[in-house]
Amino acid sequence: MIQVQIAEHPPTVALKGTSVPAEAALRRWLSHATQAHILYPAIAVLVLAAIWGTTLNLITVERAAAEQTAAASGRSLAELYKARVARALREIDQTLKIVSYAYELRGRQAVLQELKAGALLPPEFVVSIADSKGDIVASTQASAMANVANQDYFQSQRQAHTLAVGRPQHKPGSGGWTLQFSRGLNAADGRFSGIVIVSIDAAYLVSGYEPSALGEQGVLGILGTDGVFRVRRSGAKVSAGDMVDYAALVAATDGAAATPSTNAWDGVRRYTSARRLDDFPVAVIVGLSADEQLAAARRDMHAYLWRASAASVLLVLIMAMLGYMSRQLALSRLRAVEERIAQAERVQYLAHHDGLTLLPNRSLFSKLLGQSIDQAHRNHTQVAVLFLDLDRFKHINDSVGYEVGDQLLQEAAARLKACLRGGDTVARLGGDEFVLLLPELNEEQYVASVAQKVLFAIARPFVLQGREFRVTASVGISTYPKDGPDERTLTRNADIAMSKAKEEGKNKFQFYSENLNANSLERLTLESGLRHALERNEFRLHYEAKRDTQSGKITGMEVLLRWQNPELGTVAPARFIPVAEETGLMVPIGKWVLNTACLQNVAWQNQGLPQVTMAVKMTASQLYDQNLLPDLAAILEASAMDARLLELEIHESVQLGDFKKTLRVLSGIKDMGIGIAIHGIGIGTSTLSTLVQFPVDTIKLDRSFIRDATSSTEDKNTDRKVGSNRDAADKA
């Protein structure tokens, strides 16, 4: 047993000993082969080989199929054309035989007319008889040739009385071709006595050319055994007379036209087939253009190559991307972690800062203000909140664009930060609203100093994109704990104080007081009521008569707007019109006033009252409304009021706001026939020399203007004399 085991197992043990390193080597090889820089290129090579092998094989198969189809189509068309030409030639030969037989039987030239009268001659054929000298002695149609003795078909009939096909001849006066078919005539004693000729239009024999089957470069032709084309057509072109090697062409193409060859007569590669006509001395030629027949196969080949190329490029890109991604995977993971951390920090920053100015936003300001209030409460100190709004910023935004407006906001933010201490904060709440936080205050004097410094900083000119802009600021101030116990109350009260600063002329600061809060509540009540006043029909129009001081007659009416509110009672225009202007409600209200006044004027006229002018005051927002002129035209048309009876009154301060724009609007109003009046002259800054540049019909002078223009004493209010430059202009 021991010997048997020793004898049988050592080879197995030896095999096992060698298989261990072999398996390890295989594992190492597989591990190496599956690495990205080897595996992906190997897969790419295999897939590319499969793509291109399949593509080239498909191209080869489809081209071979297209060539076989073209060759078979050429053979089929050749057989069809051969049968058609054979029928035509047999008909021609039959006609020749009939004329020849009748002539030899009757022996007179009048036989043609007899046969024609008997409808034995095809009408499309021209049949002629020539005597033994070649003179045309009879014809079914006048012939341009009087003698054919020198024609090849005449000479051939002297040798043998068989069907002869003459060489093509040009038609007289045209570019066409004619063919002459002939047979000899014998006298009673058997001597040659002439020939009978059938002339046809050569194009007749190729009229069966069909572009749908033959294409634009195919060919149909009849080739004589002498190598001369009797007729040939390719596309729409018909030609004849070309000479080729008959034996070579017919021998090479008779039967199957498996491959294309270049035709000697025009240099076009065609699948050419030739068929001899056994009973006639001609052969038919049919050719299909190789370019046309293989066009579809070429298009398919290009499509296959393009697809294979696109697939190859895509495959290479994918493999390259996969390889690159696998090599960079570890680094990408690390970078992704770093990016997530940076993104979280960025999101955290953006959540608490303004994206344009990089200042703290409302959310962060609220937190900082809350912390400052808590600290001030512990330390028994004060906190000040300054609410700031830029005056005329909207005008800059609308006139020169948001890009300049954004630059102005960034510059304003930088100036505000320069006005504060290190521990103070400036934030942007949105739009042109900023808020300043001054913590750890012991006295309000510092607050006033900072507010004044802010006003001076903002009032300095802004130079943006090479242009100078000027804005001012209105600042409202509230302090803790006097003006509120929490951040919301302090911010709201500072906003109320800022609104008061705007009302008092802007470019100033205002401390909050309880009285301001009451005024703010009143304004909110007015604004809320105004938004529903039109739809609730709360507005009323009163009409004040204008009289001639000498005659006492009424010359016009002045429209006075009143608001009858159920809660507030009768609200004076001085209270609600400024609010309507600021909230944008004055435009629809003014439109209602104009429409109602015009309808009332027309109603008075319909009642038989005399025509009077109707004066309606216009505010700045109405005058600069882009729909003013179309609205005026629509109101006048709807009310049927004469435009000359309407007079629009504009305050002198309004019309001087934007000279060019005001002039354009007033000119448009004037072109409609509407009167224009300027009121408030003498209490503003305009002079008559300025007013005369506008298309004004009426000016209404303030009493102070008349007093200043006629007084020789010093004005106590303005501390100026009549002798000043302005007084001189006013007197003028």
PADRENPA-998440 format. One record per residue (C-alpha): x, z, y. Coordinates in steps of 0.1 Angstrom, whole numbers, plus 2048, in hexadecimal, padded with zeros to 3 digits. Layout:
N
XZY
...
END
This chain:
732
800800800
81C808817
82E7E8810
80E7D4815
8087E5836
82B7DF842
8297BB837
8087B3847
8087C8868
8297C1879
81D79F886
7FE7AF894
8117CB8A4
8297B28B3
80B79F8C1
7FC7BE8CF
81D7C78DF
81F7A58F0
7FA7A58FB
7FE7C4911
8157B392B
800793927
7E07A5931
7F27B694E
800795959
7DD786957
7CF7A296C
7EA79E985
7E4778987
7BF77E98B
7C47989A6
7DC7809B8
7C47639B3
7A77769C1
7B977E9E2
7A976EA00
7C6757A09
7C67479E6
7A274A9DB
79173A9F9
7A971C9FB
7A57169D6
77F7179D9
7807009F7
7966E69E4
77E6E69C6
75F6E39DB
76F6C89F1
7796B49D2
7556B79C5
7476AC9E7
75D68E9EC
75D6839C7
7376839C8
7356719EA
74E6559E0
73D6509BF
71B64E9D0
7286359EA
73761F9CE
71761F9BA
7016179D7
7185FB9E4
7195EC9C1
6F35EE9BF
6EF5DE9E2
7075C29D8
6F45BB9B8
6D35BB9CB
6E15A39E5
6EE58C9CA
6CE58C9B7
6BA5869D6
6D05689DF
6CB5599BC
6A655E9BE
6A454F9E1
6BA5329D6
6A252A9B9
68452C9D0
6945169EA
69F4FD9D0
67C4F99C3
66E4F59E7
6884DB9F0
6834C99CF
65D4C69D7
6644B99F9
67D49F9ED
6664949D1
64B48F9EB
66347AA00
66F4669E2
64B4609D7
6434529FA
66143B9F8
65742F9D6
6334289E1
63E4149FF
6594029EA
6403F99CF
6253ED9E7
63E3D99FB
64D3C89DD
62A3C29CE
61A3B39EE
6393A59FE
62F3ABA22
6383C4A3E
6153CEA46
6143E3A27
61E402A3C
5FF400A51
5EA3FBA32
5F9419A21
5F542EA40
5D1424A44
5CC42EA20
5DA451A27
5F644AA0D
612454A25
617478A30
61147BA55
63148FA5C
647474A4E
653456A62
654438A4A
667418A53
6713F8A42
6923E6A49
6993C2A3D
6B83B7A2C
6CB3B5A4D
6C23D9A56
6A83D0A71
68A3E7A73
66D3D0A6C
6513EAA68
64C40FA6F
631428A71
63F434A92
654424AAD
679428AA4
69642BABB
6AC418AA3
6A63F3AA0
6C03EDA85
6CE404A6A
6E63ECA5A
704403A62
6F4422A54
701432A35
6E0433A24
6DB40DA2A
6FD405A1B
6F741B9FD
6D74089F4
6EA3E79F1
6FD3F79D4
6E14089C2
6BC40C9C7
6BB4339C5
6AF44E9DC
6C94519F8
6CB46EA11
6DB462A31
6F1478A47
6DF48BA62
6DA47BA84
6D248AAA6
6AF485AB2
6AF470AD1
6A9485AF0
6AB4A7ADE
6C34BDACC
6B14BAAAA
6BB4A7A8B
6AA48DA76
6AF484A51
6AA461A43
6A145CA1E
6A1439A11
69C4229F2
6A43FD9EF
68B3E09EF
68F3C19D8
68139E9DE
66D38C9C3
68D37C9B6
69D39E9B4
6B439B9D2
6B93B79EB
69F3B3A06
6A23D3A1A
69B3F9A18
67E410A1E
68642FA33
675451A37
681465A55
67948AA58
6834A6A70
6A14B7A5E
6934D9A68
6754D2A51
68B4D8A33
6964FBA3F
675506A4F
67251FA32
68D535A42
67E558A43
693572A57
68258EA44
693581A24
6B256FA31
6BA584A4F
6C8577A70
6E956AA61
6DC55CA40
6DD537A39
6C751CA2A
6D64F9A26
6D64D8A14
6F84CAA0C
6FD4A6A02
71449D9E6
72B48EA00
7324B1A0E
71D4ACA2E
7024C4A36
6E24B1A3B
6D34D0A4B
6DC4F5A4E
6CA512A5E
6D7535A66
6BF54CA78
6AE536A93
6CA51DA95
6C64FBA83
6E54E5A7F
6F14C8A6A
70F4B1A65
7294CBA5B
7404C0A3F
74B4D8A23
75B4D4A00
73C4CD9EC
74D4D19CA
75D4F29D3
73F5019E3
7264F79C9
73D4FF9AC
7465219BB
72352C9C3
70C51A9AA
6FD534995
70455999D
7105639C0
71D5859B5
73658A9D1
73557F9F6
74C563A02
754556A25
741536A2D
75851BA3B
73F50DA54
73A52DA69
751548A5B
73555FA50
739573A2F
71A56CA1A
70D56F9F7
70A5499F3
6F75379D7
6F65119D2
6DE4FD9BC
6E24D89B3
6C24C39B4
6C64AE995
6B04919A0
6BE4909C4
6E148C9D3
6E04AE9E4
6E44D39DD
6D24F09EE
6E750D9FD
6D9530A02
6EE54CA11
6E8570A19
6FE581A33
71459CA22
7135B1A42
6ED5B0A44
6E85B6A1F
7005D3A1D
6F65E2A3F
6E05FCA2F
6FB605A16
715608A32
6FD61FA45
6F8634A27
71E634A21
724640A45
70965AA41
718667A20
73B667A2F
72F67AA4E
71C693A39
73A698A22
75169CA41
7396B4A51
7366C8A31
75C6C8A2D
7626D4A50
7476EEA4C
7556F9A2B
7786FCA39
76B70FA57
757727A41
77572CA2A
78C731A47
774749A57
76F75CA36
79575FA32
79A76AA55
77E783A53
78B792A33
7AE795A41
7A17A5A61
7877BBA50
7997DCA53
7A37D5A77
77F7C9A7F
7707E9A72
7887FEA87
7807E8AA6
75B7EBA9F
75D811A9F
771810AC0
7577F8ACF
73A80EAC5
74B82BAD6
752817AF5
72F808AF5
72082BAF2
735836B10
72A817B23
70681DB1B
709841B25
71A837B46
6FF81CB4E
6E4834B46
6EF84AB63
6FE831B7B
6F2814B90
6FF7F3B83
7047E3BA6
7157FFBBA
721814B9C
712833BAE
6FF84DB9B
6DB842B95
6BA855B99
6BE866B76
6E1873B7C
6D987DBA0
6BB892B93
6D28A4B7B
6ED8AAB95
6D38B6BAF
6C48CEB95
6E68DCB8D
6EE8E0BB2
6CC8F2BB8
6D490AB9B
6F7911BA9
6E9916BCC
6CF92EBBF
6EB943BAE
702942BCC
6E8945BE7
6F3924BF8
6E0905C03
6DD8E2BF6
6D58C3C0C
6C68A2C01
6C9884C18
6B1867C10
6BF847C1F
6AE825C23
6BF806C32
6AB7F7C4F
6A57D1C50
6B67CDC2D
6987B9C20
69C7A1C3D
6C079AC33
6B7797C0E
69C77DC16
6AF76AC30
6D2766C20
6CB76EBFB
6D078ABE2
6F5783BDD
6FD78DC01
6E47AABFE
6F67B7BDF
7187B6BF1
7097C9C0E
6FC7E4BF7
71E7E7BE6
72F7EAC08
715803C14
71B818BF5
741819BFC
73A824C20
723840C15
73C84EBFD
75684EC19
740864C2E
73E881C14
75389DC07
76289CBE4
7468B2BD5
72A89EBE6
717883BD4
708862BDE
6EF850BC7
6DB830BC8
6B6834BBF
6AF80FBC0
6AB7F2BD9
6BA7FDBFA
6B3822BF4
6D083BBF1
6D0861BEF
6EC879BF7
6F189BBE8
7038B6BFC
7078D6BE7
7158F8BF0
70A8F8C14
70B916C2B
6FD906C4A
6E88E8C54
7008DDC6F
7168CBC54
6F78B8C48
6F08AAC6B
7158A1C6F
71588EC4E
6F487DC57
702871C79
722865C67
70D851C4F
6F9841C6B
71A837C7C
729829C5C
70B814C53
706807C77
7297F7C76
7277D1C71
7297C4C4D
73E7A5C49
732793C2A
73C76FC20
74A769C42
72B774C55
723794C68
7047A8C5F
6F77C7C70
6DF7E1C60
6D7804C68
6CB822C54
6AF83BC55
6B785DC46
6A0878C3B
6AD89BC34
69F8B8C1F
6B18D9C16
6AF8F2BFA
69F90CBFA
68D906C1B
67D8E4C13
6778E7BEE
67F8FABCE
6888DDBB7
6988BBBB7
6778A7BB7
6698B9BD5
68A8B7BE8
68D891BE2
66888BBEB
66B89EC0C
68C88DC15
67986BC0F
65D877C26
676880C41
68785EC3D
66584DC43
661861C63
683855C6F
679831C69
659836C7C
66C844C9A
681825C9E
69A826C81
6BF82BC83
6BB851C84
6B886FC6E
69A887C6A
6988AAC5B
67A8B1C46
65E8C8C53
63B8D1C47
62C8BDC63
63D89EC55
62D8A5C33
60B8A5C43
612884C54
61E876C33
5FE880C21
5EA86FC3D
5FE850C38
5F8850C12
5D3854C19
5D3837C31
5E7821C1A
5D0829BFC
5B1822C11
5BE802C1F
5C47F3BFC
59E7F5BF6
5917F0C19
58C7CAC16
57B7CABF5
5647E7C01
55B7D4C21
5677F1C38
5757DCC54
5617D4C73
5677BBC8F
55E7C4CB3
55E7A9CCE
5697B1CF2
55F798D0D
578788D24
56977FD47
57376AD64
57A783D80
56B76CD9B
54C75ED89
54677BD71
53F762D54
54A769D31
567752D29
57175FD07
57077ACED
58D791CE1
58A79CCBD
58F7C2CB6
5947CEC93
5867F0C88
587802C67
569817C5D
57582DC40
55C843C2E
575860C2C
58A85CC4C
56E84EC62
577834C7C
59D82EC7A
5AE820C99
5C3801C95
5E2813CA2
5DF829C83
5D9810C67
5E97EFC73
60D7FCC70
606808C4D
5F67E6C45
6157D4C52
62D7E9C3D
6187E6C1D
6127C1C20
5ED7C5C24
5EB7B7C47
5EC792C3B
5CB793C26
5BB7AAC41
5C5791C5D
5B8774C48
596786C46
59678DC6B
59D768C73
58275BC5B
568774C67
56F76EC8C
56C748C88
54B74BC75
53D761C91
548749CAC
53672CC9A
517742C94
515749CBA
517724CC1
4FB71DCA8
4E6737CBB
4EA722CDA
504737CEC
51F725D00
54171FCF0
55A73ACF6
57E73FCEA
584759CCF
5A576CCD3
5B477CCB3
5D3791CB3
5EF788C9A
6097A0C8B
62D797C81
625795C5C
60877EC63
61C767C7A
638763C60
622760C42
62A73FC31
605737C2B
5FB73DC4F
5F7718C59
5E470EC39
5CD72CC3C
5C5724C60
5BC701C57
5A670CC3A
594726C4F
58D70DC6B
5806F4C53
56B70CC40
55B71BC5F
5586F9C72
56770AC91
5786F5CAC
59D6FFCAB
59E6FECD1
58771DCD2
59F732CBE
5BB745CD0
5D6758CBD
5E6776CD0
60A77FCC7
61D79DCD5
63C792CE8
6527A8CD2
646795CB3
64D772CC0
67177BCCA
67A788CA7
686767C99
68774CCB4
68A72DC9F
671738C85
659744C9F
65C723CB2
65570FC92
636724C89
628723CAD
62D6FECAE
61A6F9C8E
5FD70EC9C
5FD6FBCBC
5FC6DACA9
5DC6E5C9A
5CC6E9CBC
5CB70FCBB
5D3722CDB
5F073ACDD
5F175ACF3
60E772CF7
604796D01
6197B5D0A
62E7A2D23
6427BBD38
6467D7D1E
65F7C6D08
6807B4D0D
674790D12
67477DD33
65F760D3F
67E749D3C
67D751D16
65774ED13
65572BD22
66971DD04
64A724CED
62A710CED
61572BCFD
5F4726D0E
5EE749D1C
603768D24
5F578AD2A
60A79FD42
60E7C5D3E
6077D9D5E
62B7E6D5D
6377C2D5F
6237BBD7E
62E7DBD8D
6537D5D86
6517B1D92
6417BADB3
6507DCDBB
66E7E0DD1
675803DC7
688810DAA
676813D89
675837D80
671830D5A
68E817D56
6A4821D74
6A87FCD7F
6A17EAD9F
68D7CADA4
6AC7BADB0
6BB7B9D8D
6BF799D79
6A07A0D63
68A7A8D81
695787D91
68B775D71
66A788D70
66177ED94
66975AD8C
END
